[in-house]
Amino acid sequence: MHLYKTFFRLLIKYKAVILSYLIIFGLLMGMLTLFNSDQSSGVFEEANFTICYVDEDDSALSRGLISFLKESNTAVDVKDVSETRVEDLMFFRVYMHEFKFEKGFEEKVLSGKESGIDYISDLPSGAQSYVLANQINNYVNTFRTYNGMGFDPETSAAKTRDALKSHAEVVVNTKKVEKQNESYMILYMNQNIWYIVFTIMCMSAGVIIVNAMEENLSRRIEAGPVSRRKRTFINMAGLVTFGFVIYILILLANLIGGMNSSTVRDFFWVIAVNDLLAVLSSCALVAFLTSFNFSNKSINMIAIMVGLSFSFIAGGFVPQFLLGDKIIAVAKFIPTYWFIVVNNMTHSQGYEVFDKVKMFQCFGIQILFIAVFCLGTAVVSRVRTELKK
Amino acid sequence: MLKYFMKMVLRNKTNLLWGLIFPIALMSLFKLTFSNISSSENTLDTRKIAVVLDGSGLYQENFKTVMDELSKQDSEGGLAVEVSYTDEKEASSGLDNGDYDFYYVVGDEDITVHLGEKYGVATGMIAREIADTYKFNMDIINECLKTDPTKIGEITESLGNRLDYIAMEKEEEADVYMWYYVSTLVMGILFDYALGLRVLATVRADVAGSAMRVALSSSSKTRMVVYCLFAQLVSSLAKTAVHLLFMQFVIGIDIASKAGIIAVAIVATTVFSICLGILLGMFFKGDVQSRENKTLGFVMLSVFISGEMIVSLPGYIEKYAPVINRINPATIFNKIFYRILLCENKGDLAMNLLILTIASLVMLTASIIILRRETYASL
């Protein structure tokens, strides 16, 4: 019991690391929830671009075109703003596209010339640019057509706006029913739980275990009346207890953060089991990694590298459906992937239809990973002990 | 003395490896995970479209003609598409299987766009834009037929003779994710604060044991700080050069054509980071590790609010608290590289580099003034 308590006394020394990770994680989750909570599945999202413009022409065509662009985008006049400042605002992504309507723009259009608009964007060949260019080309060509029919510029602009008002209907072919009152915070939090749990455990409890294996310290520990097996057992017990404390905190965060949401109401048991397996697989992987003879600094580096790479590849930071097939094929060899597949089943934005059989398969694979890591830890420890002898 | 400090830097293999490998590993992960999204969202890859002609009227026939014309156009001309004509059942299952990006159902007077459940924003926008363009043109023709049929030939000719007022620049590959790589390079440079702490640990006896021995030397502390800083700077520049080579040859960001100005920016930002490390390290308390952790907290916060994790965050800060963007080192570094890599107008680039240089000199002078007054065991 004395050694067990000592483990936690040492662990408290790492409170700064644990707290800083939790604070950054909390901030990140809050912002992700804030920026993405207006998404909805099964419905077509209207594109809204942030545009700035300079209208040097001030003609019926340019005024009409600007008010047409304003209907579906956020457009701001930057005539009195310096070029450097506009570029700064584009760097900060306050605006994504800039249009300059040169003097004589209407005249050029009516005389059949193509030029007249300066366009600046970081995405010159992207889909956003394609859509904006198409909107502008539609407007100007329609204006030219009406003008060609004999209407004056003012009437042509008014008729063009009327003509471009109705849009084609867009249907999203979805099989699932839109869930009401889903919690985005729960989705994002659980998606990143594996990363945060693993990194915190490796950089605190993992470092304690590695430090105890340092040559000078281990010689002093060896002099004590406690057997090697008992010490290993206590270290592992400390690691798992720490894991359970984190697990309880995760469950509380789920219950409080997802209070009244359908995500927690309908899938709490799924989230609870899945998060438990994530915590246990993190514990097992930390135990496996610390069984090697790494230095204190190296284990910190390994924690960051393994945590980041597993989460990137498995879809923790980028949704799984957006990852390429080759990455998914590799991701299947790590527990994080199976954890995230189940997590995706709990929310419509996860794009994974809830399937009990598949879910239990994912749980089973995660348990297999835990067993493999435990076995690996035992083998490496055994080999190291034999080599030491 | 310089040789001594160079050896010291080279023997610290963990720091060298970490500084070298971490940004490369992060960039590789970005490349692996973002390349798929980047190509689907930000470039005009060929879109596979199914068309369901619900009837055989003029509306359907014209749409078929338009789509056939569009499919003849290659990617150099803008958007490239592969069009298949099929029935709705086949189109729907093809959409589910990923055989098609989207499909159209064309009726006698209207057109409906069908998107898959996991449709990308770019795909949705393009799908609707094609349908809208056709619908607008047909609406104008129908209106003309109702109001003044004599002008139909003129209108059809005008609509057919469509002009492009904004040309798509296909040769320039768009990549919104480029900023993740640049931010990672910036993060790598900012992490050189740790080298500043090494400078501190070399000359300040209450921070590290090795500095106690150095403190007994008769050499001037100013000389020690300058030589140690120079040794750290050389190692850091070598590491950043590797990162730039990686960006040029693996990621594909054009660094070579702006190598001169990039080199100047790298030196200015690296010197700033090291000086920042020395200054912050002096104000924090504890041993090297403890000071390193506290400075790391500051650097991570700086990197976080510069948009490394959430790219739109600096935009929100610019709207509500722009002063943070003006004083945040990571944002200033990012802006410097933005001007170099993407802007014709260099604007405040020279001013930002000058500010960084002056700030570095001020921090270095202040550090030297404080450090040279430090005594150890009354020596």
Interface residues (C-beta under 8 A of the other chain):
Chain A: A16 V17 S20 I24 L27 L28 M31 L32 F35 S41 G42 F44 E45 A47 E83 T84 E87 D88 L89 F91 F92 R93 V94 V109 G112 E114 S115 G116 I117 Y119 D122 L123 P124 S125 G126 A127 Q128 S129 Y130 V131 L132 A133 N134 Q135 I136 N137 N138 V140 N141 T142 R144 T145 G148 M149 A163 L164 S166 H167 A168 E169 V170 V171 V172 N173 T174 K175 K176 S295 K297 S298 M301 I304 M305 L308 S309 F312 I313 F317 V318 F321 L322 L323 G324 I327 Y351
Chain B: T14 L17 W18 F22 A25 L26 L29 F30 L32 T33 F34 S35 N36 I37 S40 E41 N42 T43 L44 G78 L79 S92 L95 D96 D110 I111 T112 V113 H114 L115 G116 E117 K118 Y119 V121 A122 T123 G124 M125 I126 A127 R128 E129 A131 D132 T133 Y134 K135 F136 D139 I140 E143 C144 D148 K151 E154 I155 S158 L159 R162 L163 D164 Y165 I166 A167 M168 E169 K170 E172 E173 A174 V176 N293 G297 M300 F304 M309 I310 V311 S312 L313 P314 G315 I317 E318 K319 N325 N334 K335 Y338 R339 L342 C343 N345 G347 D348
